[in-house]
Amino acid sequence: MLSFPGSLKIFIALEPCDMRAGINTLHALVADKLKEAVKSGALFVFTNKRRRLLKILYFDGTGCWLMTKRLEQGTFFWPRAAEEGQTRLELVPEAFAMLTDGIDMHGAKPRGWYERGK
């Protein structure tokens, strides 16, 4: 069963990556680019250049999960690096939920395409 601890850390890769990447490639990106350990139990979130697709890598203690979300319309809000050379950003779970739910975090409002599930 997939469940996340309350103390979950979430890291997003600020630079887009090739969404053809699988578990092994994303695992290497976490180590090489984000300078984190996949087995830390954090979520590692990646997007493509168009920001219509997310891939999330998560180690649950027994193995790696690779989760994907593709938007049918619109794009995900994606923060930019605040400093030169910054490759990752840590999000609190509430900010991650807003990102995946289509909230534009600049003004904390739903993006034009967003419609809450029925």
N, C-alpha and C positions, 0 to 999 in steps of 0.2 A: 504494500500500500504506500502511495506517495503522500507524505505529510512533511511539513516544514516546521522546524523548531521556532519558538518565539524569538530567539536570539539570532535569527538568520541574518547573515551578511549577504549583500547583493552588490556585485561589481558589474558595471557595464563597460564594455570596450568602446572608447570614444571614436576610434577609427573604424570605418566599415570594413567588413571582410567578405570574402567569397563565400556565398551561401551554399556552394557545392561541398563545402568542408563538412566532414563527418566528425565523429567522436575523437578519433586520433589527432586530426589536424587541430581541432578546437582545444583539445587537451594541451597540445604543444603551444598554441597561442596563449593560453592561460599562463603557462610557465615562462615563455620567452618574452611576450609583450606586456602582460599584466603583472608579471613578477609575483604570482600567487601560486599556492598549491591547490590543485583540484580537489584533493582529499580533505581539504579544510572544512568541507560541508557548506560552503558558500554557493550561491547561484552566480553563474557567469553568463552575462547576456551579450549577445552579438547581433548586429544588424547589417544589412547590405547598404549600398550607396543610395538606393531609392527609398530606403526606410519603410518598406512595405512588408518585410519579413524579419522575424526575430528567431534566433536560436538560443536556447538556454541549456547550459551544461551544469549538471548537479550530481555530486557524489553522495549517495545516501548511506554509506558505510558498507554496502555489499557490492556496489557497482555504480557505473555512470549512467545517468539518464540524459537523453538528448530530446529536448522538447522544442517544438516549432509552432509559431503562430504566423499565419499569412493573412494580411488584410485584403478584403475583397475590394475596398476602395479607400482612398486617403492614405496618409502616412503616419508613422509613429513620431511623436515629439522626440528629438534626440539632443541632449545637451552637448555643448562644445567645450573644448579644453579651456580651462581658466589660465593655465600656465603653459609656457613653451615646453614641449616634450611630454606633457601629461598624456598618459595612454589609457587611464581608467578613472572611473568615478564610483565612489561607494554611495549607494542609495539606501534610504530607510525603506522598510516594506511598504509604507503608505505611498511613497513617491513611486516605487515600482508598480504598485497597483494602479496609480494614476497613469503612468506611462503605458501600461498594457491595456488600460480601459479607454485610451484615446483622449486624455486630458492634456491640453496644452499648458505646460507648467510655467510658461512665461506669464500668463494671466490667470492660470488655474481655472480654465474654462474648457468645456468639451470642444473638440475640433468639429468643423462643419459636417463631417461625414458620420459623426458618432450618434448612435441610437442605442439606448440601453435595451438589453435582451428582454423579450416579452415573457 
